[in-house]
Amino acid sequence: MSATERVRRLGGTGPVQVTVRQGRRDPGQVARIFGGTQWWLHPDGRLLVVPLPGLARDDLFPLPGEYWAEGVGLSFAAMGRVPSVAVGISGQLVPDADGWALAMTYETRANTPAGASVVEVAQRLTELSGLEGRGETGLPTTYRALLRGTVGGVSFADVPAEIDLLPAAGADPVEINIAGGEENRVGDLTWLASSEVAAPGGGRYAIAYTGQELTAQLDAPAGSMTITWTAEPKPPPGRDWLTVPMPVAAVAARLRLRFDGSGVHGTVTGAGPLMGTQVTYSATVDGHRVDNRLPDADRAFDRLWRPST
């Protein structure tokens, strides 16, 4: 690519308008993903849809596609697929005096009870020239951490987890996501909660963030699958069952994290039922911040653009 043939980068400048046309999809989650997404347009007609790290599944995104001139603007289509999920994006970019108007359809098909969803998204974009990407809050940020503690009376150590601190899509000050890398390992933790979805059936979820400290608390008598940990079930007395680690849905959970320079430290506790037994969880969290800036588009485009199969 010559010096004059550079990848054009577009990014959002205003609120994301989301309309769910089919299926069950959280509009706030969709708005957060595309509010932190860049659109990379290669001179040869290839397209990459690139959310900031931590905002979308990294086994699906960046999403490869193509764009072409049509009418007064550009039409585009991109798609990606993994064994359990397929996503597709199609729409138009129309230039005007203030930048670009984006209008698109975002489709997801998953092998889950949620099934398929179709969402319409509209947003204003502008051309980017520097290292733009994070908002005034400096979010999202990503940490790699290790968990050590006990669950159901069984000790665990050095269970890996990724912690993503995200701009909130709803009323919360921020959103905290914790995802472990070993879902069948005792002590593995998942925390994907927000006020909108964490506490069904009359429960309560609250989160506070000062910039240096985050606290979050869940009380969900009906149980919440947005916060789970993996435990070894105990068979009933006198039964010699072969058991495998299983997820526990929290009825109560507490999280406290301190952000100290490039480090994160804290604790997480919780309780929930598993096969008729109340299982408690208690762990310390220790980790460090990782660089989640997007790479240089000109240098990284060919490496990241993987045609969908």
Disulfide bonds with the S-S distance in Angstrom:
none
